[in-house]
Amino acid sequence: MASPRILIIGGGAGGLELATRLGKQLGRKNRAQITLIDRNSTHIWKPLLHEVATGTLDVDIDQVTYRAHASSHYFEFQLGSLIGLDRESREVILAPLTDEAGEEVLSERRIGYDYLVLAIGSISNHFNTPGIQENCIFLDSPEQAKRFHRRLLEAYIKLNSPKHPKENLNIAIVGAGATGVELSAELHHAARELNQYGFTEMRRDRLKITVVEAGPRILPALPERIAAAAHKELTKLGVDVRVATKVTSANENGLMLGDEELPADLMVWAAGIKAPDFLKDLAGLENNRLNQLLVLPTLQTTRDSQIYVIGDCAGCPLPDNKWVPPRAQSAHQMADHVAKNLIAALEGKPQSSYLYRDHGSLISLSRFGTVGSLMGNLVGGAMMIEGRIARMAYISLYRMHQVALHGWFRTIMISVIGRINKIIRPRLKLH
Ligand SMILES: Cc1cc2nc3c(=O)[nH]c(=O)nc-3n(C[C@H](O)[C@H](O)[C@H](O)COP(=O)(O)OP(=O)(O)OC[C@H]3O[C@@H](n4cnc5c(N)ncnc54)[C@H](O)[C@@H]3O)c2cc1C
């Protein structure tokens, strides 16, 4: 009898960990055929995208190549972009694959499954604010982060020249959640480094960063004390933080804040997320208002028990009527849980319920500090950590993801190589 087919769509924080684990536990012994599909050929952990955007992280060094990873972890990888689902025939529909010139390499395809896991993440939610789509950069994918980096370098080249001796570089970031706050601190760090690498005319005081937040304070999802500490650090760096300020539109010159115009050369929208729009009409599955697919506590969709959803695209209710937050730690926990439930399903055992555990939140202010809370559920988010301990905890989040993918030994080797690279390579990606 052919082994059951488990198909995972999306190889991000959740999907790649799941494929790796199922490959080791089921694929290796031919107990199931595991296939991962992603629209990209390589994986980079999404919480690092603001570092890609500023050049402090070189995506070419830190990315994982799916095909190579799959071949050593007992699963198959296919490049493709999900566009539809046929629940009756149990097949997913993938968009035609085209090359750089737009020529079709593969036509539209269907791939069958016995169990399907959707892990395609989220995209920025601009709430149909006029001009945002056309004028702002989003940090949803490595390509977008790289685009921001290119534009940042181009602006530095221009403003460093004697033709523009006094012009400032105005960067506006919409949304003071983790992404907006971390990006603004990282940009200050990058500015210091760029100065060291020959951009001597483009002094740091010519970089003007404004963070605009509609809510009454920054980091709305985090405890007030952490937000206050982060706000203080940003102000020390010279970031103009504007709370209770709504962006009403954007144009090529900047943002409109009601009647006031905020001039900006580069604009980043990081104010909220939603699941991709096509999930709204995906084969009759149920959604919430963020397009996330509704799941039962077992993480199976409410209307089809053969389909599981994990990570940012899952609408998983919490007992207090809120939703499991779209975070890397949620994706990690859900991947872990679905692996257990899939193995149970194959063994004819009952499905168990997922319980979200808030292990706290950490905000990296680049080299200027890290603040956060640990064990949110256990101590009500009250245990605030700062400085070295917070930095170590922040780095360990990524290390845990690497351990889930590569195991302890290889993760230690990767971090040693990372340290060596810090000595022998430029501290910033400069091209
Ligand atoms: C700049 C930034 C900083 C962040 N910092 C933190 C942090 O400090 N802590 C934290 O907990 N969270 C943080 N997050 C949030 C965190 O990154 C996400 O919650 C997490 O990555 C969600 O994991 P996921 O597996 O659901 O989706 P993702 O990691 O986004 O992966 C989705 C995958 O699906 C693929 N995909 C998408 N659409 C398709 C399609 N149609 N067909 C095939 N493949 C598809 C994508 O290529 C991607 O590989 C941050 C996010 C950003 C952008």
The ligand as a Tripos MOL2 file, in Angstrom:
@<TRIPOS>MOLECULE
LIG
   53    58     1     0     0
SMALL
NO_CHARGES

@<TRIPOS>ATOM
      1 C1         10.4490   42.4060   10.2520 C.3       1 LIG1
      2 C2          9.7020   41.4010   11.1080 C.ar      1 LIG1
      3 C3         10.1170   41.1840   12.4180 C.ar      1 LIG1
      4 C4          9.4480   40.2210   13.2100 C.ar      1 LIG1
      5 N1          9.8990   39.9920   14.4840 N.ar      1 LIG1
      6 C5          9.3300   39.0240   15.2240 C.ar      1 LIG1
      7 C6          9.8320   38.7170   16.5290 C.ar      1 LIG1
      8 O1         10.7780   39.3490   17.0010 O.2       1 LIG1
      9 N2          9.2270   37.7060   17.2370 N.ar      1 LIG1
     10 C7          8.1890   36.9910   16.7230 C.ar      1 LIG1
     11 O2          7.6890   36.0770   17.4100 O.2       1 LIG1
     12 N3          7.6760   37.2630   15.4900 N.ar      1 LIG1
     13 C8          8.2120   38.2580   14.7390 C.ar      1 LIG1
     14 N4          7.7180   38.5260   13.4800 N.ar      1 LIG1
     15 C9          6.5520   37.7580   13.0030 C.3       1 LIG1
     16 C10         7.0070   36.3950   12.4660 C.3       1 LIG1
     17 O3          7.9770   36.5860   11.4790 O.3       1 LIG1
     18 C11         5.8140   35.6350   11.8970 C.3       1 LIG1
     19 O4          4.8020   35.5560   12.8620 O.3       1 LIG1
     20 C12         6.2220   34.2180   11.4830 C.3       1 LIG1
     21 O5          7.2450   34.2490   10.5090 O.3       1 LIG1
     22 C13         5.0120   33.4500   10.9440 C.3       1 LIG1
     23 O6          5.4220   32.1910   10.5190 O.3       1 LIG1
     24 P1          4.6140   31.4260    9.3530 P.3       1 LIG1
     25 O7          5.2650   30.1010    9.2050 O.co2     1 LIG1
     26 O8          3.1670   31.5090    9.6290 O.co2     1 LIG1
     27 O9          4.8580   32.3300    8.0660 O.3       1 LIG1
     28 P2          6.1980   32.7890    7.3500 P.3       1 LIG1
     29 O10         7.3760   32.6160    8.2170 O.co2     1 LIG1
     30 O11         5.9190   34.1540    6.8070 O.co2     1 LIG1
     31 O12         6.3170   31.7630    6.1320 O.3       1 LIG1
     32 C14         5.3760   31.7090    5.0980 C.3       1 LIG1
     33 C15         6.0080   30.9570    3.9380 C.3       1 LIG1
     34 O13         4.9890   30.7060    2.9700 O.3       1 LIG1
     35 C16         5.4800   31.0010    1.6690 C.3       1 LIG1
     36 N5          4.3070   31.3690    0.8610 N.ar      1 LIG1
     37 C17         3.5260   32.4540    0.9920 C.ar      1 LIG1
     38 N6          2.5200   32.4170    0.1020 N.ar      1 LIG1
     39 C18         2.6730   31.2780   -0.6140 C.ar      1 LIG1
     40 C19         1.9370   30.6850   -1.6660 C.ar      1 LIG1
     41 N7          0.8380   31.2430   -2.1840 N.pl3     1 LIG1
     42 N8          2.3730   29.4990   -2.1670 N.ar      1 LIG1
     43 C20         3.5020   28.8990   -1.6610 C.ar      1 LIG1
     44 N9          4.2250   29.4410   -0.6600 N.ar      1 LIG1
     45 C21         3.8050   30.6030   -0.1340 C.ar      1 LIG1
     46 C22         6.4790   32.1310    1.8860 C.3       1 LIG1
     47 O14         7.4430   32.1770    0.8290 O.3       1 LIG1
     48 C23         7.1130   31.7340    3.2250 C.3       1 LIG1
     49 O15         8.2370   30.9020    3.0470 O.3       1 LIG1
     50 C24         8.3420   39.4960   12.6760 C.ar      1 LIG1
     51 C25         7.9260   39.7470   11.3590 C.ar      1 LIG1
     52 C26         8.5900   40.6880   10.5840 C.ar      1 LIG1
     53 C27         8.1270   40.9410    9.1550 C.3       1 LIG1
@<TRIPOS>BOND
     1     1     2 1
     2     2     3 ar
     3     2    52 ar
     4     3     4 ar
     5     4     5 ar
     6     4    50 ar
     7     5     6 ar
     8     6     7 ar
     9     6    13 1
    10     7     8 2
    11     7     9 ar
    12     9    10 ar
    13    10    11 2
    14    10    12 ar
    15    12    13 ar
    16    13    14 ar
    17    14    15 1
    18    14    50 ar
    19    15    16 1
    20    16    17 1
    21    16    18 1
    22    18    19 1
    23    18    20 1
    24    20    21 1
    25    20    22 1
    26    22    23 1
    27    23    24 1
    28    24    25 2
    29    24    26 1
    30    24    27 1
    31    27    28 1
    32    28    29 2
    33    28    30 1
    34    28    31 1
    35    31    32 1
    36    32    33 1
    37    33    34 1
    38    33    48 1
    39    34    35 1
    40    35    36 1
    41    35    46 1
    42    36    37 ar
    43    36    45 ar
    44    37    38 ar
    45    38    39 ar
    46    39    40 ar
    47    39    45 ar
    48    40    41 1
    49    40    42 ar
    50    42    43 ar
    51    43    44 ar
    52    44    45 ar
    53    46    47 1
    54    46    48 1
    55    48    49 1
    56    50    51 ar
    57    51    52 ar
    58    52    53 1
@<TRIPOS>SUBSTRUCTURE
     1 LIG1         1 GROUP 0 **** ****
